[in-house]
Amino acid sequence: MDDAEVIKNIDKLVEREHALRHQHTSGEGLSADERTELDRLEVQLDQCWDLLRRRRALRDAGEDPDATTVRDADTVEHYQQ
């Protein structure tokens, strides 16, 4: 997956996240399945942003950005900055 594909995936995930958040704030509320989907979207977005940052860092260091892959949700969600 190259940077353009990661960004395209981020855009798709953000669009769905915004739709769910709009539904929630417009008074319609979210079903249990939609809430689960929203939680999953947030994790997937974190994974995509993490992947994009690491790809860019590798490229900036003169290394192959394709050498990195998506990290598991537990790693990304518990990363200490």
C-alpha positions in Angstrom: 0.0 0.0 0.0 1.5 3.3 -1.0 0.9 6.7 0.6 -1.8 7.6 -1.8 -3.7 4.5 -1.0 -3.3 5.1 2.7 -4.6 8.6 2.3 -7.5 7.4 0.2 -8.4 4.9 2.9 -8.2 7.6 5.6 -10.5 9.8 3.5 -13.1 7.0 3.2 -12.9 6.2 6.9 -13.2 9.9 7.9 -16.3 10.2 5.6 -18.0 7.3 7.3 -17.0 8.5 10.8 -18.4 12.0 10.1 -21.7 10.5 8.9 -22.0 8.5 12.1 -21.1 11.4 14.3 -23.6 13.6 12.4 -26.3 11.0 12.9 -25.5 10.9 16.6 -25.5 14.7 17.1 -28.6 15.3 15.0 -30.7 13.4 17.5 -31.1 10.2 15.6 -28.7 8.4 17.9 -26.6 5.3 17.1 -27.6 1.7 17.3 -25.3 -0.7 19.2 -23.9 -1.9 15.8 -23.3 1.7 14.7 -21.5 2.5 18.0 -19.3 -0.6 17.5 -18.6 0.5 13.9 -17.6 4.0 15.1 -15.2 2.5 17.7 -13.7 0.3 15.0 -13.4 3.3 12.6 -11.5 5.3 15.2 -9.0 2.4 15.7 -8.6 1.9 11.9 -8.0 5.7 11.5 -5.3 5.6 14.2 -3.7 2.6 12.4 -3.7 4.4 9.1 -2.3 7.6 10.5 0.4 5.6 12.3 1.3 3.8 9.1 1.4 7.0 7.1 3.7 8.6 9.6 6.0 5.6 9.7 6.2 5.4 5.9 7.1 9.1 5.7 9.7 8.7 8.4 11.3 5.8 6.6 11.4 7.7 3.3 12.9 10.8 5.1 15.6 8.5 6.5 16.4 7.2 3.0 14.9 3.8 3.7 12.1 1.8 2.0 8.7 2.9 3.2 7.3 -0.4 2.0 9.3 -2.1 4.7 6.6 -1.2 7.2 3.1 -2.6 7.7 0.0 -1.8 9.7 0.5 -2.3 13.4 -2.0 -4.2 15.4 -4.8 -2.2 17.2 -3.4 -2.8 20.7 0.0 -1.3 19.8 -1.5 1.7 18.1 -4.1 2.4 20.8 -1.6 2.1 23.7 1.2 4.0 22.1 2.8 6.5 24.5 3.7 9.8 22.9 
